[in-house]
């Protein structure tokens, strides 16, 4: 009997056999988001735009002495230097943003591991009493970290955070990441001393806590250690010097507006790098990490289900 080719994969992927799994679609950048991003860039660079307009008007109306003009070769070399410095700065900014996002991802996974470990090592009764307090405290820990990184909280998120503190039997004086972590580990130690958590379970919870602490420390390092200010000042001043020479060069050719637009491109590129450098914006803009969404995700996943 001849061998029949398998067509299962083809059938599963055919349009007539598609099944809605009720999962959300992967995030993507849609065209309708472009105006919002552009508006945020313009809003944050308002002072730079006004300064550029004033600079272009001054250079365009005032007779400038020849000695401040650079040669075309000098302008080209300066442009290469500006592009290199801006490119390096933006690369470092993207690396900082991406590292912060990876650390938040590790926090989400560590929170899931925290719940899985409690389900594994605690009996059902203890899980719904002491385990519930530990799970609620873990959710409160991430919200506390969110607020500390951004130094900002929306009213509804702050209300949820206070509810988590109450459910986790945490006082308002224990609302920092460090104090919440210490409280959680004291509860783990109490469970072990009471015989409700064996040695393996305690070691696993300590290991989970070390993962969480390492991620928190990494995020705090990114927040508290920006790119050195002298480098930031140098790149910005160099960009404006190059922009001024670019405007003067195009003024000589009778197209000062073109020079101003090209200068604006360099200024925007430099400013965008500075915004991405800090991924914990107060306004939750497109430059920042969606920390609120991640905290809501963890809060929902750490709540008890009927099946537990």
MARKE-260622 format. One record per residue (C-alpha): residue in three letters; residue number from 1; x, y, z. Coordinates in steps of 0.2 Angstrom, whole numbers, plus 5000, padded with zeros to 4 digits. Layout:
<pts>
<rest->ALA, nr->NUM, X->X, Y->Y, Z->Z>
...
</pts>
This chain:
<pts>
<rest->UNK, nr->1, X->5000, Y->5000, Z->5000>
<rest->UNK, nr->2, X->5008, Y->5017, Z->4995>
<rest->UNK, nr->3, X->5013, Y->5029, Z->5009>
<rest->UNK, nr->4, X->5000, Y->5042, Z->5012>
<rest->UNK, nr->5, X->5007, Y->5060, Z->5016>
<rest->UNK, nr->6, X->5002, Y->5067, Z->5032>
<rest->UNK, nr->7, X->4991, Y->5083, Z->5030>
<rest->UNK, nr->8, X->4988, Y->5086, Z->5048>
<rest->UNK, nr->9, X->4999, Y->5102, Z->5049>
<rest->UNK, nr->10, X->4991, Y->5109, Z->5033>
<rest->UNK, nr->11, X->4974, Y->5106, Z->5040>
<rest->UNK, nr->12, X->4977, Y->5114, Z->5056>
<rest->UNK, nr->13, X->4984, Y->5130, Z->5048>
<rest->UNK, nr->14, X->4971, Y->5131, Z->5034>
<rest->UNK, nr->15, X->4959, Y->5146, Z->5036>
<rest->UNK, nr->16, X->4944, Y->5134, Z->5038>
<rest->UNK, nr->17, X->4951, Y->5126, Z->5053>
<rest->UNK, nr->18, X->4957, Y->5141, Z->5063>
<rest->UNK, nr->19, X->4952, Y->5141, Z->5081>
<rest->UNK, nr->20, X->4951, Y->5156, Z->5092>
<rest->UNK, nr->21, X->4961, Y->5152, Z->5108>
<rest->UNK, nr->22, X->4956, Y->5168, Z->5117>
<rest->UNK, nr->23, X->4974, Y->5174, Z->5119>
<rest->UNK, nr->24, X->4979, Y->5192, Z->5116>
<rest->UNK, nr->25, X->4988, Y->5196, Z->5100>
<rest->UNK, nr->26, X->5007, Y->5200, Z->5101>
<rest->UNK, nr->27, X->5010, Y->5219, Z->5104>
<rest->UNK, nr->28, X->5015, Y->5228, Z->5088>
<rest->UNK, nr->29, X->5017, Y->5246, Z->5083>
<rest->UNK, nr->30, X->5002, Y->5252, Z->5073>
<rest->UNK, nr->31, X->5001, Y->5267, Z->5062>
<rest->UNK, nr->32, X->4988, Y->5275, Z->5073>
<rest->UNK, nr->33, X->5001, Y->5276, Z->5087>
<rest->UNK, nr->34, X->5013, Y->5286, Z->5077>
<rest->UNK, nr->35, X->5004, Y->5303, Z->5080>
<rest->UNK, nr->36, X->5004, Y->5300, Z->5099>
<rest->UNK, nr->37, X->5023, Y->5296, Z->5099>
<rest->UNK, nr->38, X->5027, Y->5311, Z->5088>
<rest->UNK, nr->39, X->5016, Y->5322, Z->5100>
<rest->UNK, nr->40, X->5025, Y->5316, Z->5115>
<rest->UNK, nr->41, X->5042, Y->5320, Z->5107>
<rest->UNK, nr->42, X->5037, Y->5337, Z->5102>
<rest->UNK, nr->43, X->5030, Y->5340, Z->5119>
<rest->UNK, nr->44, X->5046, Y->5336, Z->5127>
<rest->UNK, nr->45, X->5056, Y->5345, Z->5115>
<rest->UNK, nr->46, X->5046, Y->5361, Z->5116>
<rest->UNK, nr->47, X->5061, Y->5371, Z->5123>
<rest->UNK, nr->48, X->5073, Y->5364, Z->5110>
<rest->UNK, nr->49, X->5061, Y->5368, Z->5096>
<rest->UNK, nr->50, X->5059, Y->5386, Z->5102>
<rest->UNK, nr->51, X->5078, Y->5388, Z->5105>
<rest->UNK, nr->52, X->5081, Y->5382, Z->5087>
<rest->UNK, nr->53, X->5068, Y->5394, Z->5080>
<rest->UNK, nr->54, X->5076, Y->5408, Z->5089>
<rest->UNK, nr->55, X->5094, Y->5403, Z->5083>
<rest->UNK, nr->56, X->5088, Y->5401, Z->5065>
<rest->UNK, nr->57, X->5080, Y->5418, Z->5066>
<rest->UNK, nr->58, X->5096, Y->5426, Z->5073>
<rest->UNK, nr->59, X->5108, Y->5418, Z->5061>
<rest->UNK, nr->60, X->5096, Y->5422, Z->5047>
<rest->UNK, nr->61, X->5094, Y->5441, Z->5051>
<rest->UNK, nr->62, X->5110, Y->5446, Z->5059>
<rest->UNK, nr->63, X->5126, Y->5448, Z->5048>
<rest->UNK, nr->64, X->5138, Y->5435, Z->5055>
<rest->UNK, nr->65, X->5157, Y->5438, Z->5054>
<rest->UNK, nr->66, X->5166, Y->5426, Z->5042>
<rest->UNK, nr->67, X->5178, Y->5420, Z->5056>
<rest->UNK, nr->68, X->5165, Y->5410, Z->5064>
<rest->UNK, nr->69, X->5161, Y->5400, Z->5049>
<rest->UNK, nr->70, X->5169, Y->5383, Z->5048>
<rest->UNK, nr->71, X->5175, Y->5375, Z->5031>
<rest->UNK, nr->72, X->5165, Y->5362, Z->5023>
<rest->UNK, nr->73, X->5178, Y->5349, Z->5027>
<rest->UNK, nr->74, X->5177, Y->5354, Z->5046>
<rest->UNK, nr->75, X->5158, Y->5354, Z->5046>
<rest->UNK, nr->76, X->5159, Y->5336, Z->5038>
<rest->UNK, nr->77, X->5171, Y->5330, Z->5051>
<rest->UNK, nr->78, X->5161, Y->5338, Z->5065>
<rest->UNK, nr->79, X->5145, Y->5330, Z->5058>
<rest->UNK, nr->80, X->5153, Y->5313, Z->5058>
<rest->UNK, nr->81, X->5159, Y->5316, Z->5076>
<rest->UNK, nr->82, X->5141, Y->5321, Z->5082>
<rest->UNK, nr->83, X->5133, Y->5306, Z->5073>
<rest->UNK, nr->84, X->5146, Y->5294, Z->5082>
<rest->UNK, nr->85, X->5143, Y->5302, Z->5099>
<rest->UNK, nr->86, X->5124, Y->5302, Z->5097>
<rest->UNK, nr->87, X->5124, Y->5284, Z->5090>
<rest->UNK, nr->88, X->5134, Y->5278, Z->5105>
<rest->UNK, nr->89, X->5123, Y->5288, Z->5117>
<rest->UNK, nr->90, X->5107, Y->5281, Z->5110>
<rest->UNK, nr->91, X->5114, Y->5263, Z->5109>
<rest->UNK, nr->92, X->5118, Y->5264, Z->5128>
<rest->UNK, nr->93, X->5101, Y->5271, Z->5131>
<rest->UNK, nr->94, X->5093, Y->5257, Z->5122>
<rest->UNK, nr->95, X->5103, Y->5244, Z->5132>
<rest->UNK, nr->96, X->5098, Y->5252, Z->5148>
<rest->UNK, nr->97, X->5080, Y->5251, Z->5143>
<rest->UNK, nr->98, X->5081, Y->5233, Z->5137>
<rest->UNK, nr->99, X->5090, Y->5228, Z->5153>
<rest->UNK, nr->100, X->5076, Y->5236, Z->5163>
<rest->UNK, nr->101, X->5063, Y->5227, Z->5153>
<rest->UNK, nr->102, X->5072, Y->5210, Z->5155>
<rest->UNK, nr->103, X->5073, Y->5213, Z->5174>
<rest->UNK, nr->104, X->5055, Y->5216, Z->5175>
<rest->UNK, nr->105, X->5052, Y->5200, Z->5165>
<rest->UNK, nr->106, X->5062, Y->5191, Z->5178>
<rest->UNK, nr->107, X->5052, Y->5198, Z->5192>
<rest->UNK, nr->108, X->5036, Y->5192, Z->5184>
<rest->UNK, nr->109, X->5043, Y->5175, Z->5182>
<rest->UNK, nr->110, X->5050, Y->5175, Z->5200>
<rest->UNK, nr->111, X->5033, Y->5180, Z->5206>
<rest->UNK, nr->112, X->5025, Y->5165, Z->5197>
<rest->UNK, nr->113, X->5039, Y->5154, Z->5204>
<rest->UNK, nr->114, X->5035, Y->5161, Z->5221>
<rest->UNK, nr->115, X->5017, Y->5155, Z->5220>
<rest->UNK, nr->116, X->5021, Y->5138, Z->5212>
<rest->UNK, nr->117, X->5033, Y->5135, Z->5227>
<rest->UNK, nr->118, X->5020, Y->5139, Z->5240>
<rest->UNK, nr->119, X->5008, Y->5128, Z->5231>
<rest->UNK, nr->120, X->5021, Y->5114, Z->5231>
<rest->UNK, nr->121, X->5027, Y->5115, Z->5249>
<rest->UNK, nr->122, X->5012, Y->5121, Z->5259>
<rest->UNK, nr->123, X->4996, Y->5110, Z->5263>
<rest->UNK, nr->124, X->4980, Y->5117, Z->5257>
<rest->UNK, nr->125, X->4975, Y->5125, Z->5274>
<rest->UNK, nr->126, X->4991, Y->5134, Z->5276>
<rest->UNK, nr->127, X->4991, Y->5139, Z->5258>
<rest->UNK, nr->128, X->4975, Y->5148, Z->5260>
<rest->UNK, nr->129, X->4980, Y->5157, Z->5276>
<rest->UNK, nr->130, X->4999, Y->5160, Z->5278>
<rest->UNK, nr->131, X->5002, Y->5157, Z->5259>
<rest->UNK, nr->132, X->4988, Y->5170, Z->5254>
<rest->UNK, nr->133, X->4998, Y->5183, Z->5265>
<rest->UNK, nr->134, X->5014, Y->5179, Z->5256>
<rest->UNK, nr->135, X->5006, Y->5180, Z->5239>
<rest->UNK, nr->136, X->4998, Y->5196, Z->5243>
<rest->UNK, nr->137, X->5014, Y->5203, Z->5250>
<rest->UNK, nr->138, X->5023, Y->5198, Z->5234>
<rest->UNK, nr->139, X->5010, Y->5208, Z->5223>
<rest->UNK, nr->140, X->5012, Y->5223, Z->5235>
<rest->UNK, nr->141, X->5031, Y->5222, Z->5233>
<rest->UNK, nr->142, X->5030, Y->5224, Z->5214>
<rest->UNK, nr->143, X->5018, Y->5239, Z->5216>
<rest->UNK, nr->144, X->5030, Y->5247, Z->5229>
<rest->UNK, nr->145, X->5044, Y->5245, Z->5217>
<rest->UNK, nr->146, X->5034, Y->5252, Z->5203>
<rest->UNK, nr->147, X->5031, Y->5268, Z->5213>
<rest->UNK, nr->148, X->5049, Y->5269, Z->5220>
<rest->UNK, nr->149, X->5056, Y->5268, Z->5202>
<rest->UNK, nr->150, X->5044, Y->5281, Z->5195>
<rest->UNK, nr->151, X->5042, Y->5292, Z->5211>
<rest->UNK, nr->152, X->5024, Y->5293, Z->5205>
<rest->UNK, nr->153, X->5007, Y->5284, Z->5208>
<rest->UNK, nr->154, X->4990, Y->5286, Z->5200>
<rest->UNK, nr->155, X->4976, Y->5286, Z->5213>
<rest->UNK, nr->156, X->4968, Y->5270, Z->5208>
<rest->UNK, nr->157, X->4984, Y->5261, Z->5208>
<rest->UNK, nr->158, X->4989, Y->5268, Z->5225>
<rest->UNK, nr->159, X->4972, Y->5263, Z->5231>
<rest->UNK, nr->160, X->4975, Y->5245, Z->5225>
<rest->UNK, nr->161, X->4992, Y->5245, Z->5233>
<rest->UNK, nr->162, X->4984, Y->5250, Z->5250>
<rest->UNK, nr->163, X->4972, Y->5236, Z->5248>
<rest->UNK, nr->164, X->4986, Y->5224, Z->5245>
<rest->UNK, nr->165, X->4995, Y->5230, Z->5261>
<rest->UNK, nr->166, X->4979, Y->5227, Z->5271>
<rest->UNK, nr->167, X->4976, Y->5210, Z->5264>
<rest->UNK, nr->168, X->4994, Y->5205, Z->5267>
<rest->UNK, nr->169, X->4993, Y->5212, Z->5285>
<rest->UNK, nr->170, X->5007, Y->5225, Z->5281>
<rest->UNK, nr->171, X->5007, Y->5242, Z->5289>
<rest->UNK, nr->172, X->5009, Y->5258, Z->5280>
<rest->UNK, nr->173, X->5026, Y->5259, Z->5288>
<rest->UNK, nr->174, X->5031, Y->5243, Z->5280>
<rest->UNK, nr->175, X->5027, Y->5249, Z->5262>
<rest->UNK, nr->176, X->5044, Y->5250, Z->5255>
<rest->UNK, nr->177, X->5052, Y->5236, Z->5244>
<rest->UNK, nr->178, X->5065, Y->5232, Z->5257>
<rest->UNK, nr->179, X->5053, Y->5231, Z->5272>
<rest->UNK, nr->180, X->5041, Y->5221, Z->5263>
<rest->UNK, nr->181, X->5054, Y->5208, Z->5258>
<rest->UNK, nr->182, X->5060, Y->5207, Z->5275>
<rest->UNK, nr->183, X->5043, Y->5204, Z->5282>
<rest->UNK, nr->184, X->5040, Y->5190, Z->5269>
<rest->UNK, nr->185, X->5056, Y->5181, Z->5274>
<rest->UNK, nr->186, X->5051, Y->5182, Z->5292>
<rest->UNK, nr->187, X->5035, Y->5174, Z->5288>
<rest->UNK, nr->188, X->5044, Y->5160, Z->5278>
<rest->UNK, nr->189, X->5055, Y->5157, Z->5293>
<rest->UNK, nr->190, X->5040, Y->5157, Z->5305>
<rest->UNK, nr->191, X->5032, Y->5144, Z->5294>
<rest->UNK, nr->192, X->5048, Y->5133, Z->5295>
<rest->UNK, nr->193, X->5049, Y->5135, Z->5313>
<rest->UNK, nr->194, X->5031, Y->5130, Z->5315>
<rest->UNK, nr->195, X->5034, Y->5114, Z->5305>
<rest->UNK, nr->196, X->5023, Y->5120, Z->5291>
<rest->UNK, nr->197, X->5037, Y->5122, Z->5279>
<rest->UNK, nr->198, X->5051, Y->5109, Z->5277>
<rest->UNK, nr->199, X->5069, Y->5112, Z->5274>
<rest->UNK, nr->200, X->5067, Y->5110, Z->5255>
<rest->UNK, nr->201, X->5053, Y->5122, Z->5255>
<rest->UNK, nr->202, X->5062, Y->5135, Z->5265>
<rest->UNK, nr->203, X->5078, Y->5133, Z->5254>
<rest->UNK, nr->204, X->5067, Y->5136, Z->5238>
<rest->UNK, nr->205, X->5058, Y->5151, Z->5245>
<rest->UNK, nr->206, X->5075, Y->5158, Z->5250>
<rest->UNK, nr->207, X->5081, Y->5155, Z->5232>
<rest->UNK, nr->208, X->5066, Y->5163, Z->5225>
<rest->UNK, nr->209, X->5069, Y->5178, Z->5236>
<rest->UNK, nr->210, X->5087, Y->5180, Z->5230>
<rest->UNK, nr->211, X->5080, Y->5180, Z->5212>
<rest->UNK, nr->212, X->5068, Y->5194, Z->5216>
<rest->UNK, nr->213, X->5081, Y->5204, Z->5226>
<rest->UNK, nr->214, X->5093, Y->5203, Z->5212>
<rest->UNK, nr->215, X->5080, Y->5210, Z->5200>
<rest->UNK, nr->216, X->5075, Y->5224, Z->5211>
<rest->UNK, nr->217, X->5093, Y->5229, Z->5214>
<rest->UNK, nr->218, X->5096, Y->5229, Z->5195>
<rest->UNK, nr->219, X->5081, Y->5240, Z->5192>
<rest->UNK, nr->220, X->5086, Y->5252, Z->5206>
<rest->UNK, nr->221, X->5104, Y->5253, Z->5199>
<rest->UNK, nr->222, X->5097, Y->5258, Z->5182>
<rest->UNK, nr->223, X->5086, Y->5271, Z->5190>
<rest->UNK, nr->224, X->5099, Y->5279, Z->5201>
<rest->UNK, nr->225, X->5114, Y->5278, Z->5190>
<rest->UNK, nr->226, X->5111, Y->5288, Z->5174>
<rest->UNK, nr->227, X->5124, Y->5291, Z->5160>
<rest->UNK, nr->228, X->5137, Y->5302, Z->5167>
<rest->UNK, nr->229, X->5131, Y->5320, Z->5166>
<rest->UNK, nr->230, X->5148, Y->5327, Z->5158>
<rest->UNK, nr->231, X->5145, Y->5315, Z->5143>
<rest->UNK, nr->232, X->5127, Y->5321, Z->5142>
<rest->UNK, nr->233, X->5132, Y->5339, Z->5142>
<rest->UNK, nr->234, X->5146, Y->5337, Z->5129>
<rest->UNK, nr->235, X->5135, Y->5328, Z->5117>
<rest->UNK, nr->236, X->5121, Y->5341, Z->5118>
<rest->UNK, nr->237, X->5133, Y->5356, Z->5116>
<rest->UNK, nr->238, X->5142, Y->5347, Z->5102>
<rest->UNK, nr->239, X->5125, Y->5344, Z->5093>
<rest->UNK, nr->240, X->5120, Y->5363, Z->5095>
<rest->UNK, nr->241, X->5137, Y->5369, Z->5089>
<rest->UNK, nr->242, X->5136, Y->5357, Z->5073>
<rest->UNK, nr->243, X->5118, Y->5363, Z->5071>
<rest->UNK, nr->244, X->5123, Y->5381, Z->5071>
<rest->UNK, nr->245, X->5137, Y->5378, Z->5058>
<rest->UNK, nr->246, X->5124, Y->5368, Z->5048>
<rest->UNK, nr->247, X->5112, Y->5383, Z->5048>
<rest->UNK, nr->248, X->5126, Y->5395, Z->5043>
<rest->UNK, nr->249, X->5132, Y->5384, Z->5029>
<rest->UNK, nr->250, X->5114, Y->5382, Z->5021>
<rest->UNK, nr->251, X->5112, Y->5401, Z->5024>
<rest->UNK, nr->252, X->5126, Y->5404, Z->5012>
<rest->UNK, nr->253, X->5117, Y->5393, Z->4999>
<rest->UNK, nr->254, X->5101, Y->5403, Z->5002>
<rest->UNK, nr->255, X->5092, Y->5388, Z->5010>
<rest->UNK, nr->256, X->5093, Y->5392, Z->5029>
<rest->UNK, nr->257, X->5076, Y->5383, Z->5032>
<rest->UNK, nr->258, X->5084, Y->5367, Z->5026>
<rest->UNK, nr->259, X->5098, Y->5369, Z->5038>
<rest->UNK, nr->260, X->5086, Y->5372, Z->5052>
<rest->UNK, nr->261, X->5076, Y->5356, Z->5048>
<rest->UNK, nr->262, X->5092, Y->5345, Z->5047>
<rest->UNK, nr->263, X->5098, Y->5353, Z->5064>
<rest->UNK, nr->264, X->5081, Y->5348, Z->5071>
<rest->UNK, nr->265, X->5084, Y->5330, Z->5066>
<rest->UNK, nr->266, X->5100, Y->5329, Z->5075>
<rest->UNK, nr->267, X->5093, Y->5338, Z->5090>
<rest->UNK, nr->268, X->5078, Y->5326, Z->5091>
<rest->UNK, nr->269, X->5089, Y->5311, Z->5089>
<rest->UNK, nr->270, X->5100, Y->5317, Z->5104>
<rest->UNK, nr->271, X->5084, Y->5321, Z->5115>
<rest->UNK, nr->272, X->5076, Y->5304, Z->5111>
<rest->UNK, nr->273, X->5091, Y->5295, Z->5117>
<rest->UNK, nr->274, X->5090, Y->5305, Z->5134>
<rest->UNK, nr->275, X->5072, Y->5300, Z->5136>
<rest->UNK, nr->276, X->5075, Y->5282, Z->5133>
<rest->UNK, nr->277, X->5089, Y->5282, Z->5145>
<rest->UNK, nr->278, X->5077, Y->5283, Z->5159>
<rest->UNK, nr->279, X->5064, Y->5269, Z->5157>
<rest->UNK, nr->280, X->5054, Y->5274, Z->5172>
<rest->UNK, nr->281, X->5044, Y->5290, Z->5167>
<rest->UNK, nr->282, X->5031, Y->5297, Z->5178>
<rest->UNK, nr->283, X->5018, Y->5299, Z->5164>
<rest->UNK, nr->284, X->5020, Y->5281, Z->5157>
<rest->UNK, nr->285, X->5024, Y->5288, Z->5140>
<rest->UNK, nr->286, X->5029, Y->5277, Z->5125>
<rest->UNK, nr->287, X->5047, Y->5280, Z->5131>
<rest->UNK, nr->288, X->5044, Y->5270, Z->5148>
<rest->UNK, nr->289, X->5041, Y->5252, Z->5152>
<rest->UNK, nr->290, X->5023, Y->5248, Z->5155>
<rest->UNK, nr->291, X->5026, Y->5244, Z->5173>
<rest->UNK, nr->292, X->5008, Y->5246, Z->5178>
<rest->UNK, nr->293, X->5002, Y->5233, Z->5166>
<rest->UNK, nr->294, X->5016, Y->5221, Z->5173>
<rest->UNK, nr->295, X->5010, Y->5224, Z->5191>
<rest->UNK, nr->296, X->4992, Y->5221, Z->5186>
<rest->UNK, nr->297, X->4997, Y->5205, Z->5178>
<rest->UNK, nr->298, X->5006, Y->5199, Z->5193>
<rest->UNK, nr->299, X->4992, Y->5204, Z->5205>
<rest->UNK, nr->300, X->4979, Y->5194, Z->5195>
<rest->UNK, nr->301, X->4990, Y->5179, Z->5193>
<rest->UNK, nr->302, X->4995, Y->5178, Z->5212>
<rest->UNK, nr->303, X->4976, Y->5178, Z->5217>
<rest->UNK, nr->304, X->4969, Y->5162, Z->5223>
<rest->UNK, nr->305, X->4958, Y->5152, Z->5210>
<rest->UNK, nr->306, X->4944, Y->5140, Z->5215>
<rest->UNK, nr->307, X->4955, Y->5125, Z->5209>
<rest->UNK, nr->308, X->4969, Y->5128, Z->5222>
</pts>
